[in-house]
């Protein structure tokens, strides 16, 4: 969240906001605006809150990989790096800062650039020393805020968060008491879940609100009453409103009346409950122009107004306000219930149009599937032909391999015969050389001596 209201009085408005990686403190007093740069290097987002001593605390993440904690004192801002992440692929964001009874609670998410669609939600607590928990692994979230918190008077923390698994969004609730987190509880599951928000009233009832989208967008509400572990029992979800373009939906308490406020087609709408969320009036339009207001996170109490978010203009006028009350028309009763007949008919008309669109899409997909099946049949036939051709080629290859083996055997046999012939030829050549030598020696003796040598033996014999 890049805009946070820190103080609000009748003629005084102070808020922090993020611009060009700078955190600025903007003060509007009696129509005059002043601005102060608090931080010059904020890499992601930030959060702030006041402690029991009235000092403004601020936390953010900078480009050096540091989680930095600042306190506004008389002499100026005093800061300290709580932790440094040396891995440049690490990214810290989605800060939430809470304080109660001199105990500081810090919430943030850690992600890695190698897998940016998975983030770990972390809780760090400071009360004389640091302690922490890795609360949840949150997957496939592409919007913020995807979690919301509320700390009650007993310093118990109520948390809801959205994650996505198996192509469905899940909304979970957890409860922090006595340094332990409860098991998570599934509040709702749908194709899409957005703008989760939570608050707790003075009777310890937990009120949750979110936008749910399956066929159309619906604002859903669910209440938890106090009780045994995990601290209460849940009622059934209630649909408060529906549309196709809902934004910035949030729940608030104004003088013990629950308000659901939201934007629809750039106009403000609200629905109210005066019986603690058991029943709600039909949605009604709030007059002010959307262009005059900005959406803020609220970190300071405003009179009897309790909320985590609000719309506020430069004059300090807040939505919702007590001046916007539900007026009865055409004899309608002031009793509270979810839908009037007219709204039900409009709701059904929207559903019918959505279903017609879905049917058209289904028909288109079936035609596409039929075309794909024909293509697959043709490709399967081609594959079968290729497999048969491959089989024939392999058979031919085996025959050729057998012939090659026979030829190799014949060649080896011929090579051996050739070696034997070479040896015989060499022996004959040696014999010829011997005979030639004898012949030459005989040619040097006279004929008589030749005859004599034939018939007459030597005396030595």
N, C-alpha and C positions, 0 to 999 in steps of 0.2 A: 504494500500500500504506500503510495507516494505523497499522500496528503493526510495530516493528522492534526485534529483540533486539540490544543493543550490547555487553553483557557477561554472561558466565555462568560462575560457579565453583560449588563444591560447595554453599555456603550463601549465595550471592550471585547475584542476578538483576537486571539493569538493562535497561530497554527504553524506547523512545520511542513515543508514540502521539498520534493526532490526535483532539481532541474540541472541538466548538464553535469551530472555526477556530483553536484553540490547540494548539501542540505542547508536550507535557508529557514530562518525564523521570521515570520511575517506578523507584524502587530498592527492592528487597526483600532485606534482609540479616538473617539469623538470625530470620526470621519477622516482622520489623518493616518496615513500608512507609512510604516518604517520597516526596513528589511535588514537582516543581519545574516552573514554567512557563518554557519557553525562548523561545517565540514566541507573540505574541498575535494575529497577523494572517496566517494561512496560508490562502490562497484555494483552493488545489487540494490537492495532496498534497506529500510531501517524501521525502527519503532522507538516509542518514547512513552514515559509515564512519570507521574509525580510520586515521590516517596512520602512517608509520614511527616518528614521535616519540611515538606513543601518544595523540595529541590527537584528540578527536572532531570530525569535520567534518560539517556539515549544510547542506543546500540546500533552498530552497522558493521559492514564488511568492506575492507578497502582492497586496492589493487596489489598490496604487498601480501595478501593472504591472511590478514589479521582480522579477528573479531575484536572490535574496539568498543569500550564502554566509557561513556562520558557522563559527568555530573556537573550541573550548573551551580556554581557557588558564587559568593559575593565577589571574589577576586577574579572570576571568570570561569571558563570551562576547564575542568580537570579530567584528563583521559588516561586510560590504561588498556593495553592490548591483553585481552583475556587468553587468547590462543592464536597460534600462527600455523597455518596449513602450508607446508612447503611444496606439496604436490600442486603444480600449476594446473592440473586437470580438475582439481577440486573447486566446487562453486557453492557458496553459502548464500541463502536468501530466505524469504518468507519469515522475517523476524516477528516475534511477539514478546512484549516485555510487560510483566505483571509484578506488582509489589503489594505485600500485605504483612502487617505486624513485623516490619523490619526484615522481612524475608523477600528475596528477589528471585523471580522465576523468568528464565529466558527460554524461548522456543525458537527453533530455526530448522531449516532443512539443509541436508548435505547431498550433493549430487556430483557425478563425475562425467566429464565430457565424453568418455567412452560409452556411457550408457545414460544419457540425459533424461530418459523417460522413467527412470526409477530414482526416487529420492527417499532418504531416511529422515523421519521427523524426530528431532532431538529435544529433550527437556533437560535444562541445567538449573539447579537450585543453589542459591547462596544463603546460608544461615550459619555464620561463623566459619564454615568451610564449604567447599564445592561438592555437590553430588549430582549425578546425572543418570538419565535413562534414554535408551534408544526405544522410542515408543512404537513406531510403526514403519513398515516399508510401504510406500505409496507409489502406485504404478500408473503409467499412461495418462497422466494429468496434463492437459494443455491450457488450463485457465487458472487464474488466481482471483480471490482467495479460495483455496480448496479445503481450508480448515478454519475453525473458529473456537474461541475459548471464553470462559467466564469464571472468575474467582469469587466465591461467595464470602459471607462474613466470617465463616469458620475456617477460612483459608483452604477450602476444598476447591479443586479445579475441575471444571466440566469441559470436556473436549469432544468436538465432532469433526470428522474428516471424511473426505471422499477419495476412493481409490477405484481402480478398474481392473477386473479380472474376468477372464472368459467372456469377453465382449459385453460385459454388463458393468454399470457403475454401482458401487456399494457405498452407503452412508453409514458410518460406524460412530458409536458413542463410547467414551471411556470416562472414568471418574477417578480422581486422584485424592486420596485421603490417607493421612498418617504415613507419608513417604512411600505409598504403594499405589500402583495403577490397577484398576479393576480389569477383569477380562473385557474385551470389546463386545459390544452389543450391536447387532445389525438393525438399524432403524428403517432402512428402505433399500430397494434395489430396482434399477430401471436402466433404460438405454442411455439416458443422460441425466446427471444430477449436477446442479449449479447453485451458487450463492448459499452455501450452508451458513446458518447463523443461529446463535444460542443465547439465552438469558435465563436467569433464575430470579423468582420473585421472593418476597419476604416470608412466604410460607414454605420455602424450599422446593417449590414446584419448578421443574426444568421445562423450558419451552424451546422447542426447536422448529426451525423453518427452513425450507429449501425449495428450489424450482426443480421439478421433475419432468422429464420429457420421454414419452414413449410414442404415442401418436401425435399429441399436441403438448404444449407446455402447460403445466399446472403448478400452482403454488400449494405446497403441502405443509401441513402443521402436525406436530405430534408432541404430546405432553407426557412427562414422567412425574408421578407423585412420590413424595418421600416415603421411605420404608426401609426394609431390611436390605442386606447386601445383595446385589451391588447398588444399594441406596435407592430403592424405588421400584415401581412397576409402571409399565408403559401402556398408554391407551392406544387406540387404533388411529392410523393416519386420517386426517381430514383434508379435503380439497377446499381451499379458500377462494381461489380464482383460477382462471384459465385464459390463455391467449396464445399467440404465435410469436410474440416479440416482447418478452419480459426481461427487464434488466434491473440490476442493483436492488434486489429484493432483500429486506431486512426486517427483523422484529425488534420492538421496543416497548418499554413500559412507561406510560405517562399517567401519573396520578392513579395508579392501580388499574389502569385500562391497558390491555394489550393492543398494540397496533402492528399491522403488517403493511408496510409501505413499499411501493415499487414503481418503476417506470414502465409505461406501455405506450409505444409509438410516440416517444418524447413528451408524454404527459404523465403527471403524478396521479397515482391511484392509491387507495388505502382500504383496508377492511379492519374492523374493530371487534374486540370481545370484552365485555364488562363482567363476565363470570369466570374469569381465570382460564380461558381457552376452551371451555366446554362447548360453546357455540359462538358463531361469528356472524356479523351482518354481511349483507351483500356488498361487493366492492363499489366504491364511489370515487368520483374524480375530485382532485384537490385543485383549486383555481390557479395557483401561481404558475408562471411560465418557467419551464425547465431551464431555459437558457440563462436565467438569472442565478442559478444555484450550482454548487459543486458538491461532489460526493466525497465525504471524509470518513476516516476512522476516528472514533471518539475515545479519548483517553482521560477525560475529566468529567465529573458529574455536573449536570446542568439542571439546577432546581430539582424538580421531581421527574426529570427525564432520564431514563436508563436505557442505554443501547450501546452496541459496539460500533454502529455506523449511523450516519445521518446526512441529510442534505442541508446545506446552509449557504446563505448569500453573504455579500460583503457587509450588509447591515446587521448581521448576526441573527437573522430570522431563520428559524429551524423548521424543518418538515420531518415528522408531523408536529402540529401545534394544537393547543386547545381551541384556537379560533376555528379549526376545521372540524366541525361536528356533523354527525349524521342527522339529516332532517327527514322527517317522514313526508311522503308525497302520495297524493291520491288515496288517502285513507289507509295507507299501509301501516301496519302495527310496528311499534318500536322494539318488539321482541327480536332476539337474535337467532338466526339460523343461517345455514351455509348458503343455500340457493333459493331464489324465488322461481316460480314457474317459468317466467320469461327467460331467466338466465339458463335454466335447464334446457329450454327449447333452443336457445342460441348455442349452448354447449353441444347439443345433439346435432345441430346443423353443421357445426365445425367438424364434429366427428364423422358425419356422413361425407362431407367434402374430402376429409383426410382419407377415409376408407375408399372413396372412389379413386382418389389419386393412387392409393396403394394397389387397388385392383388393376388400374391401368399399368402401373409399374410391374405388377405380377404378370399380366398378359405379355408385356414387352419382354420380360425376363424368360417367360415360357417359350416365346418365339425364338429368342436368342438361344435358349437351351436346346430347342429342336434343331436349329441350324448347327449348333455345336455337335449335337449327337450325330447328324448326317456327316459332318466333317470327320468325326471320330470313327464312324463306320467305314468311310472311304480310306482313312488312314490305316485302320485295322486291316482292311483287305490288302492295301499296299504292303503293310508289314508282313502279312501272311505270304504274299507272293515273294517278297524279299527273303523271307525265312526259307521257303522252298528252294529258291535259287541258291541261297547260301548252302543248303543241304546238298544240292547237286554239286555245287562247287567243291564242297568238302569231300564228297565221294570221289570226284575226279582227282582231287588233291591226294587222296589216299592211294588211288590206283597209280598215279604218277610217282608217288613216293615208293610204292612197291617196285615199279619198273626201275626207278633210280637205284634201289637197293640191289636189284638183280644185275644192273649194269655195273655197279660198284664191285660186285662179286666177280663178274667176268673180267673187269679191268684189273682187279687184284691178281686173278689167276694168270692173265696174260703178262702182267708185270713179273710174276714169279717165273713163268716160262721164258720170258725174255732174259731174265737174270741168269737162268740155267744155260740158255744158248750163248750168252755172252761169255760164260765161264768155259763152255766147250770150245768156243771159237778161240779163246785165249790159250787153252791147252793145245789146240791144233797149231796155233801160231808158234807156240814154244817148240812143238815137235818139228815144224818146218824149219825153224831157226837151227835146231840141232842137226837135222839132215843136211841143211845147206852147209853147215860147218864141216860135216864129214865129207861132203862132196868136194868142197874146196881142197881139203887135205889130200883126197885121192887124186885130184887133178894134178898135183905136183909130183907124183911118182910115175915112173916109166911103165909102159905096158907090161914089160917083162916082169918087172918087180910086182906089178899088180897081180900077174898070173902066178908068180912064185909065191907071193903072199897068200894066194888063194889055196895052192896045192901043197906047198911045202911049209911045214911048221917051223917056227923059229927054234934054234938050238936051245934056247933057254927053256923051251917047253919040253 
